[in-house]
Each structure stands twice: as structure tokens, then as C-alpha cells.
Amino acid sequence: MGFFEFRLSVKCPVTTVFATYTDTDAWIRSTEISKVEWVGKPWQEGSRIRVKGYGDTRDTIDQVLLHFEPPRSVAYISHFLGMTLETRLMFQPVSADETEVQVRGEFVGMASKAFGFALGPAIERATRKTLEDLSTECERIAATQAHPAPDFSPERQAPSPKSR
């Protein structure tokens, strides 16, 4: 059995971070995940999700959602390559515009013996990359919310009756 822990600082409000981390469209848009398929109601404890990746994460990962508490925490079990990984994410607001994501993963399985090398560092690296990619997406979203696009609608461009 192995485990890893790390923390990420994201320059966004906790609600934006949680919403992005749990938006499966954002996974496809900003990470090496190419397909997400729910079996059961999305984000309901006990539901299953199949995640297909490309790049370093090409295999299909089967997951079971264990815990879902917006905007504080998510936990799930993943099965892939003969391994079982339990991942827990905790979202802590540091300030109104910054969130710390605490990540803990515990894994078991015999795949390391079959592959001839320790999979723990590779699992941690893939998890970290995915979450860092989602953090970048959070910050992109927050930047667009902080600076909304100008309103060029005809109603906004017409002078008001008082200014004539």
C-alpha cells in the first residue's frame, strides 16, 4: 500500500474552484481526459463514472463517488491497471480570492510487480498534473468573471433621453 499528499493554492474563491473541479466538461476542456461517462446520477454518492484519457492517462479509469459535500470535499475510489486508489480532496478558503486544495491518495494493487517499477510516483504525478490543469482553468474562469466582456448591445450604445 502507498499514499501521497500534496496541496495546491488556487487564486480563486472556493466556490469557483469546487465548481470547476466538479465540472466534467472542464476536465475534457483543460486536462488529458477525453471522455467522461456517468453510470447513475452525476455527483450522487454511490454513482459510478468512467474516465478515458489520452497522453499519459490512456486507460479507462472506473470510479465510485464516496463523498460529495459542496464546496468542501469530494472523495472517490478509482480502479485501473489492477490498482485501487482512494482520493480525497478538501477545499479550504484561504481568503475571498484564494483556495487551498488538499489532496490525499491511498493505493493498493499488484500492478507495480507486473510493470517492474513503482507506480506510486506515476500515480501522484498524474493526479497532480490533472489537478494543476484544473487549477489553471479555475484561474482562467475567475479572470473572465472579474473582467466581464463589454456589453455592446444596441440598448447600451443608444444615448439616454436625458443626455440629448
Summary of the structure (lengths in Angstrom):
residues: 164
radius of gyration: 19.7
end to end distance: 75.6
largest distance: 80.4
contacts: 457
relative contact order: 0.21
helix: 33%
strand: 40%
